[in-house]
Amino acid sequence: MKRPYVFINVAMTADGKIDTISRRGAAISSTRDKERVDALRADSDAVMVGGQTLLNEDPKLTVKSESLRAERVARGLSPNPMKVCVITAANLPVHSKFLHEGAARVVIFTTNRTSKDKLDLLRSQGAEVFVHAGGRVDLTQTMQTLYELGVKRLMVEGGATLNFELLRLGLVDEVYAFVSPMIFGGEAAPTLAAGRGLERGEAIPLKLIDAEKWEDGGVLLKYLIERSA
């Protein structure tokens, strides 16, 4: 199967949380890490989020640095990478930042649980919408479609359920994790990967390829997904 090179990027606390129990996109990244994330976006063909992240946080998913946007344009690219969302029922607000802020191609993968009226509205606002049969978006098919749309390098920015499903299906190549020196706690606070979980014998093996200790107290970990021979 032809698919993009996929990497997950997260900022998490020392206890592994990527948000608080309120799930509103709590600040975790340091200033330096925000700059790193901006550079990763600028170097990607597309940035993907899941439905809960989109509805709770309404991220712009744009490149913030003017110089990085200019570099993209100089390479013949749009100022921002393609914005991609995977969402079961695409009930986005009309004035969604994801849809309207920042010059970028917007692609939504959803299911027939999204009403025809909503699909028509999203398309009228410039979004390209792909509807999958059944109750869930087919992530393998999604990756094939993105590749056909020209996406060769895909950055995934959560949330936890999307991260887990991509990992479970073998659709991820690398994981980058900035570990911030703080603790949120909370049983309901999301971690890097959620979903139904795996037994020990099914655990997804990672190979640590780099670890950086930063002056701001954070640690940046970079992993490759180890593939079976």
Residue pairs with C-beta under 8 A, 6 or more apart in sequence:
1 140
1 143
1 144
2 144
2 147
3 140
3 143
3 144
3 146
3 147
3 171
4 45
4 46
4 143
4 146
4 147
4 151
4 152
4 153
4 154
5 152
5 153
5 154
5 173
6 143
6 154
6 156
6 166
6 171
6 172
6 173
6 174
7 153
7 154
7 155
7 156
7 172
7 173
7 174
7 175
7 176
8 156
8 157
8 158
8 163
8 166
8 167
8 172
8 174
8 175
8 176
8 192
9 37
9 40
9 155
9 156
9 157
9 175
9 176
9 177
10 18
10 157
10 158
10 163
10 175
10 176
10 177
10 178
10 192
11 18
11 28
11 29
11 33
11 37
11 177
11 178
11 180
12 18
12 28
12 177
12 178
12 179
12 180
12 191
12 192
13 28
13 179
13 180
13 182
13 183
13 184
14 179
14 180
14 181
14 182
14 183
15 183
15 184
15 185
16 191
16 192
17 183
17 184
17 185
17 186
17 189
17 190
17 191
18 28
18 158
18 159
18 160
18 190
18 191
18 192
19 25
19 26
19 28
19 159
19 184
19 189
19 190
20 26
20 184
20 186
20 189
21 184
21 186
21 188
21 189
23 52
23 56
23 189
23 190
24 56
24 57
25 53
25 56
25 57
25 59
26 184
28 178
28 180
28 182
29 37
29 178
29 180
30 178
30 180
30 214
30 216
30 217
30 218
31 216
32 214
32 216
32 218
33 178
33 180
33 216
33 218
33 220
34 64
35 65
36 178
36 220
38 63
38 64
38 65
38 68
39 65
39 68
40 155
40 176
41 47
41 61
41 62
41 63
41 80
41 81
41 155
42 63
42 65
42 68
42 69
42 71
42 72
42 81
43 153
44 81
44 153
44 154
44 155
45 81
45 82
45 150
45 151
45 152
45 153
45 154
46 81
46 82
46 83
46 84
46 107
46 146
46 151
46 153
46 154
46 155
47 61
47 81
47 82
47 83
47 84
47 154
47 155
47 156
47 157
48 84
48 85
48 86
48 154
48 155
48 156
48 157
48 162
49 59
49 61
49 84
49 85
49 86
49 98
49 156
49 157
49 158
49 159
49 162
50 85
50 86
50 87
50 158
50 159
50 161
50 162
51 85
51 86
51 87
51 88
51 89
51 90
52 159
52 161
53 59
53 157
53 158
53 159
53 162
54 85
54 87
54 92
54 96
54 98
55 87
55 91
55 92
58 93
58 96
58 97
58 98
59 97
59 98
59 157
60 97
60 98
60 101
60 102
61 80
61 81
61 83
61 98
61 102
61 104
61 157
62 79
62 80
62 101
62 102
62 104
63 69
63 72
63 79
63 80
63 81
63 102
69 79
69 80
70 79
72 78
72 79
72 80
73 79
78 103
78 104
78 105
79 102
79 103
79 104
80 102
80 103
80 104
81 104
81 155
82 104
82 105
82 106
82 107
82 149
82 151
83 98
83 102
83 104
83 105
83 106
83 107
84 107
84 108
84 109
84 146
84 151
84 154
85 98
85 107
85 108
85 109
86 109
86 110
86 137
86 139
86 142
86 162
87 108
87 109
87 110
87 114
87 137
88 110
88 111
88 113
88 114
88 135
88 136
88 137
89 110
89 111
89 113
89 114
90 108
90 110
90 114
90 118
90 119
90 122
90 129
91 114
91 118
92 98
92 99
92 122
94 121
94 125
98 106
99 106
99 122
99 125
99 126
99 127
100 125
105 128
106 126
106 127
106 128
107 127
107 128
107 129
107 130
107 146
107 149
108 122
108 127
108 128
108 129
108 130
109 129
109 130
109 132
109 137
109 142
109 145
110 119
110 129
110 130
110 131
110 132
110 137
111 131
111 132
111 133
111 134
111 135
111 136
111 137
112 131
112 132
112 133
112 134
113 135
114 129
114 131
119 129
119 131
122 129
123 129
130 142
130 145
132 138
132 141
132 142
139 165
139 166
139 169
139 171
140 169
140 171
143 154
143 171
146 154
156 162
156 163
156 166
156 172
159 190
159 194
160 190
160 191
160 192
160 193
160 194
160 195
161 194
161 195
163 192
163 193
163 194
164 193
164 194
164 195
164 196
164 197
165 195
166 172
167 193
167 204
167 225
168 195
168 198
168 204
170 225
170 227
172 225
173 224
173 225
174 222
174 223
174 224
174 225
175 192
175 206
175 222
175 223
175 225
176 220
176 221
176 222
176 223
177 192
177 220
177 221
177 222
177 223
178 218
178 219
178 220
178 221
179 218
179 219
179 220
179 221
180 217
180 218
181 217
181 218
198 204
204 225
205 225
205 226
206 223
206 224
206 225
206 226
207 223
207 224
207 225
207 226
208 221
208 222
208 223
209 222
209 223
209 224
210 220
210 221
210 222
211 219
211 220
211 221
211 222
212 219
212 220
213 219
214 220
